[in-house]
Amino acid sequence: MSSDRPVPVAFVDDDAALRGANVQTLELAGFDGRPFDSARAALEVLDENFTGVVVTDVRMPQIDGLQLFRRIKAIDPDLPVILISGHGDIDMAVDAMHDGAYDFLAKPFAAERLVESVRRAAEKRSLVMANRKLRELAAQSAADGPLIGQAPAIVRLRETLRHIADADVDVLVVGETGSGKEVVARLLHDWSKRAAKRFVALNCGALPETVIESELFGHEPGAFTGAQGRRIGLIEHADGGTLFLDEIESMPPATQVKLLRVLEQRTITPLGTNASRAVDLRVVAAAKVDLGAPAQREHFREDLFYRLNVVTLRVPPLRERREDVPLLFAHFLAQATQRFGRPMPEIGNPVRARLNTHDWPGNVRELSHFAERIALGVAEMELRQPDAADSDATLPQRIERYEAQLIREALAFNKGDVQRTIEALGIPRKTFYDKLNRHGIDRASFVPAPADS
């Protein structure tokens, strides 16, 4: 999706000596200088997908720099164009800037002035392209369906879900809080032959022990104090469809025994009666701990675990599929702007840095809420405030954490490029590497994977 290649700069000038010298200046500054001896030659390669900047002399034969600027503006009004003008052309260049040209440099200009102007224009272009990509990802996510992502683990999970959707087996879904376990359960239902029937969900950790049995198994009149009428339990309510039991590790031991009987015999016995009724349903249980590990299982019955463990699906946490963060964020942001009736916001460097560097302990749910706050325009202060964990830290500790955060943000913005990062931070190269070691920052983790060819 992204690339660590240098930013391309199209330099258009019919003077071979000036063209060569300025392209060399740009390349020494870390850009990909691309020389063109005429506007016509440049127009053959410039389009809306050009990711860099155009620098052009004003006075050229046939198509001059101002005409070139206007043609580029028609191709892509967001493509930055920097004009080079002699003193006699300054008024024209100023008019062009009013029409949308990014900057103009009056001859003779210092090499540092050219590099600085190109760098600022490149940052603007990077933001434009990132926001366009965000919109493309939002459209792509709508076509991908509910389980969004292109990470290998998610692709395999989707394939497994389609493979077992019509198999009448109970399924255990394991994953951290907010990772998308209910999405997996719903897809199992929606892609199965049970899709026309009910999908019934219960969070086992949300109900007290005195209530959960009645909710699951139902009751007859007089079964207990206050039971005045008959109640159909969720298990019977899901007959023909799917019953999703979230946080099943929180289910009381006594209820586990009764659930095991349901799974083995496919019958339900409501409270207050000895009469059993047959049920036809698939049970999908979800846990945020590894029930196969005795230390984590605690009070969960081993026999119930093995009965549920016919098929176990693991939903990876977001930190293990960072490549899916932009796609998911685009999807949630598009949903939020539509729900709140807001326009799609422009995404700046602080948001991009957060997407690239944050570990997302709340997983997909946390990312979704972050997208909602961005859509509402209330996340800017959050991005500027120190982490809540700093509140109990000493001043030196808080300074260290803030320094590490700034380094990570600079690495993320510059895609791991050392030269650009140390220039942005304004520190010597040796100091930069010393700080990486002290903060335990792996520069290579910020370098994007090569784009697919």
QUIHU-V333729 format. One record per residue. N is the residue number from 1. RES is the residue in three letters. SS is DSSP state (h for helix, s for strand, l for the rest). PSI is psi in whole degrees, 0 to 359 (* if undefined). BURIAL is I if it has 24 or more other C-alpha atoms within 12 Angstrom, else O. Layout:
# QUIHU-V333729
{{N;RES;SS;PSI;BURIAL} {N;RES;SS;PSI;BURIAL}}
This chain:
# QUIHU-V333729
{{1;MET;l;321;O} {2;SER;l;168;I} {3;SER;l;150;O} {4;ASP;l;14;I} {5;ARG;l;151;O} {6;PRO;l;153;I} {7;VAL;l;128;I} {8;PRO;s;141;I} {9;VAL;s;115;I} {10;ALA;s;117;I} {11;PHE;s;116;I} {12;VAL;s;118;I} {13;ASP;l;135;I} {14;ASP;l;353;I} {15;ASP;l;109;O} {16;ALA;h;320;O} {17;ALA;h;312;O} {18;LEU;h;320;I} {19;ARG;h;313;I} {20;GLY;h;318;O} {21;ALA;h;318;O} {22;ASN;h;325;I} {23;VAL;h;320;I} {24;GLN;h;319;O} {25;THR;h;315;I} {26;LEU;h;320;I} {27;GLU;h;322;I} {28;LEU;h;333;O} {29;ALA;l;1;I} {30;GLY;l;7;I} {31;PHE;l;164;I} {32;ASP;s;89;I} {33;GLY;s;128;I} {34;ARG;s;104;I} {35;PRO;s;141;I} {36;PHE;s;133;I} {37;ASP;l;358;I} {38;SER;l;158;I} {39;ALA;h;323;I} {40;ARG;h;319;I} {41;ALA;h;321;O} {42;ALA;h;320;I} {43;LEU;h;339;I} {44;GLU;l;339;O} {45;VAL;l;345;O} {46;LEU;l;128;I} {47;ASP;l;186;O} {48;GLU;l;347;O} {49;ASN;l;359;O} {50;PHE;l;124;I} {51;THR;l;0;I} {52;GLY;l;221;I} {53;VAL;s;150;I} {54;VAL;s;129;I} {55;VAL;s;126;I} {56;THR;s;141;I} {57;ASP;s;150;I} {58;VAL;l;312;I} {59;ARG;l;105;I} {60;MET;l;152;I} {61;PRO;l;161;O} {62;GLN;l;274;O} {63;ILE;l;114;I} {64;ASP;l;179;I} {65;GLY;h;325;I} {66;LEU;h;320;I} {67;GLN;h;320;I} {68;LEU;h;316;I} {69;PHE;h;315;I} {70;ARG;h;323;I} {71;ARG;h;321;I} {72;ILE;h;320;I} {73;LYS;h;324;I} {74;ALA;h;327;O} {75;ILE;h;312;O} {76;ASP;l;104;I} {77;PRO;l;347;O} {78;ASP;l;4;I} {79;LEU;l;116;I} {80;PRO;l;133;I} {81;VAL;s;124;I} {82;ILE;s;125;I} {83;LEU;s;139;I} {84;ILE;s;123;I} {85;SER;s;150;I} {86;GLY;l;173;O} {87;HIS;h;328;O} {88;GLY;h;347;O} {89;ASP;h;5;O} {90;ILE;h;318;O} {91;ASP;h;319;O} {92;MET;h;320;I} {93;ALA;h;321;I} {94;VAL;h;318;I} {95;ASP;h;321;O} {96;ALA;h;323;I} {97;MET;h;324;I} {98;HIS;h;331;O} {99;ASP;l;356;O} {100;GLY;l;0;I} {101;ALA;l;146;I} {102;TYR;l;317;I} {103;ASP;s;165;I} {104;PHE;s;147;I} {105;LEU;s;124;I} {106;ALA;s;133;I} {107;LYS;l;144;O} {108;PRO;l;147;O} {109;PHE;l;152;O} {110;ALA;l;150;O} {111;ALA;h;323;O} {112;GLU;h;326;O} {113;ARG;h;319;O} {114;LEU;h;312;I} {115;VAL;h;317;I} {116;GLU;h;317;I} {117;SER;h;317;I} {118;VAL;h;320;I} {119;ARG;h;316;I} {120;ARG;h;320;O} {121;ALA;h;323;I} {122;ALA;h;322;I} {123;GLU;h;318;I} {124;LYS;h;316;I} {125;ARG;h;322;I} {126;SER;h;318;I} {127;LEU;h;319;I} {128;VAL;h;312;I} {129;MET;h;324;I} {130;ALA;h;320;I} {131;ASN;h;325;I} {132;ARG;h;317;O} {133;LYS;h;323;I} {134;LEU;h;317;I} {135;ARG;h;321;I} {136;GLU;h;318;O} {137;LEU;h;323;I} {138;ALA;h;318;I} {139;ALA;h;321;O} {140;GLN;h;319;O} {141;SER;h;327;I} {142;ALA;h;329;O} {143;ALA;h;337;O} {144;ASP;h;338;O} {145;GLY;l;185;O} {146;PRO;l;322;I} {147;LEU;l;88;I} {148;ILE;l;138;I} {149;GLY;l;151;I} {150;GLN;l;5;I} {151;ALA;l;145;I} {152;PRO;h;320;O} {153;ALA;h;323;I} {154;ILE;h;322;I} {155;VAL;h;316;O} {156;ARG;h;322;O} {157;LEU;h;316;I} {158;ARG;h;318;I} {159;GLU;h;319;O} {160;THR;h;319;I} {161;LEU;h;316;I} {162;ARG;h;326;O} {163;HIS;h;323;O} {164;ILE;h;0;I} {165;ALA;l;319;I} {166;ASP;l;359;O} {167;ALA;l;128;O} {168;ASP;l;69;I} {169;VAL;l;147;I} {170;ASP;l;152;I} {171;VAL;s;139;I} {172;LEU;s;125;I} {173;VAL;s;124;I} {174;VAL;s;134;I} {175;GLY;l;159;I} {176;GLU;l;163;I} {177;THR;l;130;I} {178;GLY;l;8;I} {179;SER;l;347;I} {180;GLY;l;31;I} {181;LYS;h;321;I} {182;GLU;h;328;I} {183;VAL;h;317;I} {184;VAL;h;316;I} {185;ALA;h;318;I} {186;ARG;h;323;I} {187;LEU;h;320;I} {188;LEU;h;319;I} {189;HIS;h;311;I} {190;ASP;h;331;I} {191;TRP;l;5;I} {192;SER;l;174;I} {193;LYS;l;353;O} {194;ARG;l;3;I} {195;ALA;l;330;O} {196;ALA;l;345;O} {197;LYS;l;187;O} {198;ARG;l;146;I} {199;PHE;s;114;I} {200;VAL;s;126;I} {201;ALA;s;143;I} {202;LEU;s;130;I} {203;ASN;s;110;I} {204;CYS;l;338;I} {205;GLY;l;355;O} {206;ALA;l;351;O} {207;LEU;l;142;O} {208;PRO;l;160;O} {209;GLU;h;328;O} {210;THR;h;345;O} {211;VAL;h;328;O} {212;ILE;h;324;I} {213;GLU;h;317;I} {214;SER;h;321;I} {215;GLU;h;318;I} {216;LEU;h;312;I} {217;PHE;h;347;I} {218;GLY;l;177;I} {219;HIS;s;161;I} {220;GLU;l;162;I} {221;PRO;l;135;O} {222;GLY;l;6;O} {223;ALA;l;329;O} {224;PHE;l;170;O} {225;THR;l;124;O} {226;GLY;l;351;O} {227;ALA;l;86;O} {228;GLN;l;334;O} {229;GLY;l;172;O} {230;ARG;l;141;O} {231;ARG;s;128;I} {232;ILE;l;124;I} {233;GLY;l;166;I} {234;LEU;h;327;I} {235;ILE;h;312;I} {236;GLU;h;326;I} {237;HIS;h;330;I} {238;ALA;l;7;I} {239;ASP;l;126;I} {240;GLY;l;345;I} {241;GLY;l;222;I} {242;THR;s;134;I} {243;LEU;s;121;I} {244;PHE;s;119;I} {245;LEU;s;101;I} {246;ASP;s;151;I} {247;GLU;l;49;I} {248;ILE;h;340;I} {249;GLU;h;344;I} {250;SER;h;356;I} {251;MET;l;132;I} {252;PRO;l;146;I} {253;PRO;h;319;I} {254;ALA;h;323;O} {255;THR;h;327;I} {256;GLN;h;320;I} {257;VAL;h;314;O} {258;LYS;h;324;I} {259;LEU;h;320;I} {260;LEU;h;320;I} {261;ARG;h;319;O} {262;VAL;h;315;I} {263;LEU;h;324;I} {264;GLU;h;322;I} {265;GLN;h;346;O} {266;ARG;l;43;I} {267;THR;s;156;I} {268;ILE;s;135;I} {269;THR;l;101;I} {270;PRO;l;157;I} {271;LEU;s;138;I} {272;GLY;l;8;O} {273;THR;l;155;O} {274;ASN;l;358;O} {275;ALA;l;129;O} {276;SER;l;147;O} {277;ARG;s;138;O} {278;ALA;s;143;O} {279;VAL;l;145;I} {280;ASP;l;105;I} {281;LEU;l;160;I} {282;ARG;s;137;I} {283;VAL;s;125;I} {284;VAL;s;116;I} {285;ALA;s;145;I} {286;ALA;s;142;I} {287;ALA;s;145;I} {288;LYS;l;3;I} {289;VAL;l;162;I} {290;ASP;l;101;I} {291;LEU;l;346;I} {292;GLY;l;347;I} {293;ALA;l;115;O} {294;PRO;h;324;O} {295;ALA;h;328;O} {296;GLN;h;336;O} {297;ARG;h;326;I} {298;GLU;l;253;O} {299;HIS;l;11;O} {300;PHE;l;132;I} {301;ARG;l;134;I} {302;GLU;h;319;O} {303;ASP;h;326;O} {304;LEU;h;321;I} {305;PHE;h;312;I} {306;TYR;h;331;O} {307;ARG;h;325;I} {308;LEU;h;338;I} {309;ASN;l;32;I} {310;VAL;l;311;O} {311;VAL;s;125;I} {312;THR;s;128;I} {313;LEU;s;133;I} {314;ARG;s;127;I} {315;VAL;l;116;I} {316;PRO;l;146;I} {317;PRO;l;161;I} {318;LEU;h;329;I} {319;ARG;h;342;I} {320;GLU;h;357;O} {321;ARG;l;57;I} {322;ARG;h;333;I} {323;GLU;h;343;I} {324;ASP;h;352;I} {325;VAL;h;312;I} {326;PRO;h;320;I} {327;LEU;h;313;I} {328;LEU;h;317;I} {329;PHE;h;317;I} {330;ALA;h;318;I} {331;HIS;h;312;I} {332;PHE;h;324;I} {333;LEU;h;319;I} {334;ALA;h;318;I} {335;GLN;h;315;I} {336;ALA;h;317;I} {337;THR;h;324;I} {338;GLN;h;317;O} {339;ARG;h;322;O} {340;PHE;h;357;O} {341;GLY;l;35;O} {342;ARG;l;153;O} {343;PRO;l;157;O} {344;MET;l;120;I} {345;PRO;l;156;I} {346;GLU;l;136;I} {347;ILE;l;119;I} {348;GLY;l;183;I} {349;ASN;h;321;I} {350;PRO;h;320;I} {351;VAL;h;317;I} {352;ARG;h;321;I} {353;ALA;h;318;I} {354;ARG;h;317;I} {355;LEU;h;324;I} {356;ASN;h;332;I} {357;THR;h;338;I} {358;HIS;l;145;I} {359;ASP;l;348;O} {360;TRP;l;63;I} {361;PRO;l;334;O} {362;GLY;l;3;O} {363;ASN;h;216;I} {364;VAL;h;324;I} {365;ARG;h;318;I} {366;GLU;h;318;I} {367;LEU;h;320;I} {368;SER;h;316;I} {369;HIS;h;324;I} {370;PHE;h;317;I} {371;ALA;h;322;I} {372;GLU;h;319;I} {373;ARG;h;325;I} {374;ILE;h;317;I} {375;ALA;h;325;I} {376;LEU;h;351;I} {377;GLY;l;26;I} {378;VAL;l;13;O} {379;ALA;l;352;O} {380;GLU;h;315;O} {381;MET;h;322;O} {382;GLU;h;321;O} {383;LEU;h;342;I} {384;ARG;h;344;O} {385;GLN;l;149;O} {386;PRO;l;159;O} {387;ASP;l;147;O} {388;ALA;h;332;O} {389;ALA;h;344;O} {390;ASP;h;345;O} {391;SER;h;329;O} {392;ASP;h;6;O} {393;ALA;l;157;O} {394;THR;l;166;O} {395;LEU;h;313;O} {396;PRO;h;322;O} {397;GLN;h;319;O} {398;ARG;h;322;O} {399;ILE;h;319;O} {400;GLU;h;315;O} {401;ARG;h;320;I} {402;TYR;h;320;O} {403;GLU;h;315;O} {404;ALA;h;320;I} {405;GLN;h;316;I} {406;LEU;h;320;I} {407;ILE;h;316;I} {408;ARG;h;318;I} {409;GLU;h;319;I} {410;ALA;h;319;I} {411;LEU;h;318;I} {412;ALA;h;316;I} {413;PHE;h;323;I} {414;ASN;l;13;I} {415;LYS;l;38;I} {416;GLY;l;1;I} {417;ASP;l;120;I} {418;VAL;h;311;I} {419;GLN;h;312;I} {420;ARG;h;326;I} {421;THR;h;316;I} {422;ILE;h;330;I} {423;GLU;h;319;O} {424;ALA;h;323;I} {425;LEU;h;338;I} {426;GLY;l;38;O} {427;ILE;l;156;O} {428;PRO;l;158;O} {429;ARG;h;316;O} {430;LYS;h;317;O} {431;THR;h;320;O} {432;PHE;h;311;I} {433;TYR;h;326;O} {434;ASP;h;319;O} {435;LYS;h;324;I} {436;LEU;h;314;I} {437;ASN;h;317;O} {438;ARG;h;323;O} {439;HIS;h;357;O} {440;GLY;l;37;O} {441;ILE;l;128;I} {442;ASP;l;104;O} {443;ARG;h;322;I} {444;ALA;h;334;O} {445;SER;h;346;O} {446;PHE;h;357;I} {447;VAL;l;119;I} {448;PRO;l;151;I} {449;ALA;l;149;O} {450;PRO;l;139;O} {451;ALA;l;146;O} {452;ASP;l;138;O} {453;SER;l;*;O}}
